[in-house]
């Protein structure tokens, strides 16, 4: 019960911190929207002539037919896969832009009041390369964990095929996927706390900050419960919005489909930064010494007996 109360408090207080940085979250959403539009630039000019000459295009105009869509993207005139390099390039630009803003947004999360633009962008610049190094470590560790789970699932598939129990195999695979999702969510939480710690303590040694955060979050049950709760909200909200888009959006009204899909995007960005806000709210409550005084990897302060006494003046 106490853990649930702590989790609810973190989620509510994290939401307040998120609202303080709402302008910067909106900038991220607009940047994602613009870069996504540039990533698809020129695709409509190739799809238009193909669908305009095809009677099957009605199946896409009046609805969504998966078979017709797959037939369309496999046509050499469309060359949908030629957009992949351009899409990856603009996706990389968004990741870099988000890493640049991360230090400033975390600084706003930790501040008691709104910070001005000069302080915000100064925090962005000061933390940028440290955020890049943290992101690289995160990618390596996430890839190792995901690879280990993939190898385990492959071995499980081989074992299940030999046993012949299809229902048991499905249950085991579902359980492994759930455990993998929870493990990756915990890693995400760990590195969110590490980024918060690096910004708050102005630590220059990124690896020490990552190691210190790992030790700190091992018993952070309330923080992890908050992450799981927001993750469930992500899944439920996205599922509802996709269902609404699939059933209620008229195919002839493109603007309605656009608004629903963009609402999903804004929803996911906001909830992802809500998780970071929860980590920023948890950090000063549980690690005030690290945030205000020194790193756990620095030499400890000398004992009181080693400090020379200064005689008082008579």
Secondary structure as UniProt FT lines:
FT   HELIX           2..20
FT   HELIX           22..39
FT   TURN            40..42
FT   HELIX           43..52
FT   HELIX           55..57
FT   HELIX           58..61
FT   HELIX           66..73
FT   TURN            76..78
FT   HELIX           80..83
FT   HELIX           84..110
FT   HELIX           117..163
FT   HELIX           166..201
FT   HELIX           206..217
FT   TURN            218..219
FT   HELIX           221..247
FT   TURN            251..252
FT   HELIX           254..286
FT   HELIX           288..292
FT   TURN            296..297
FT   HELIX           304..306
//
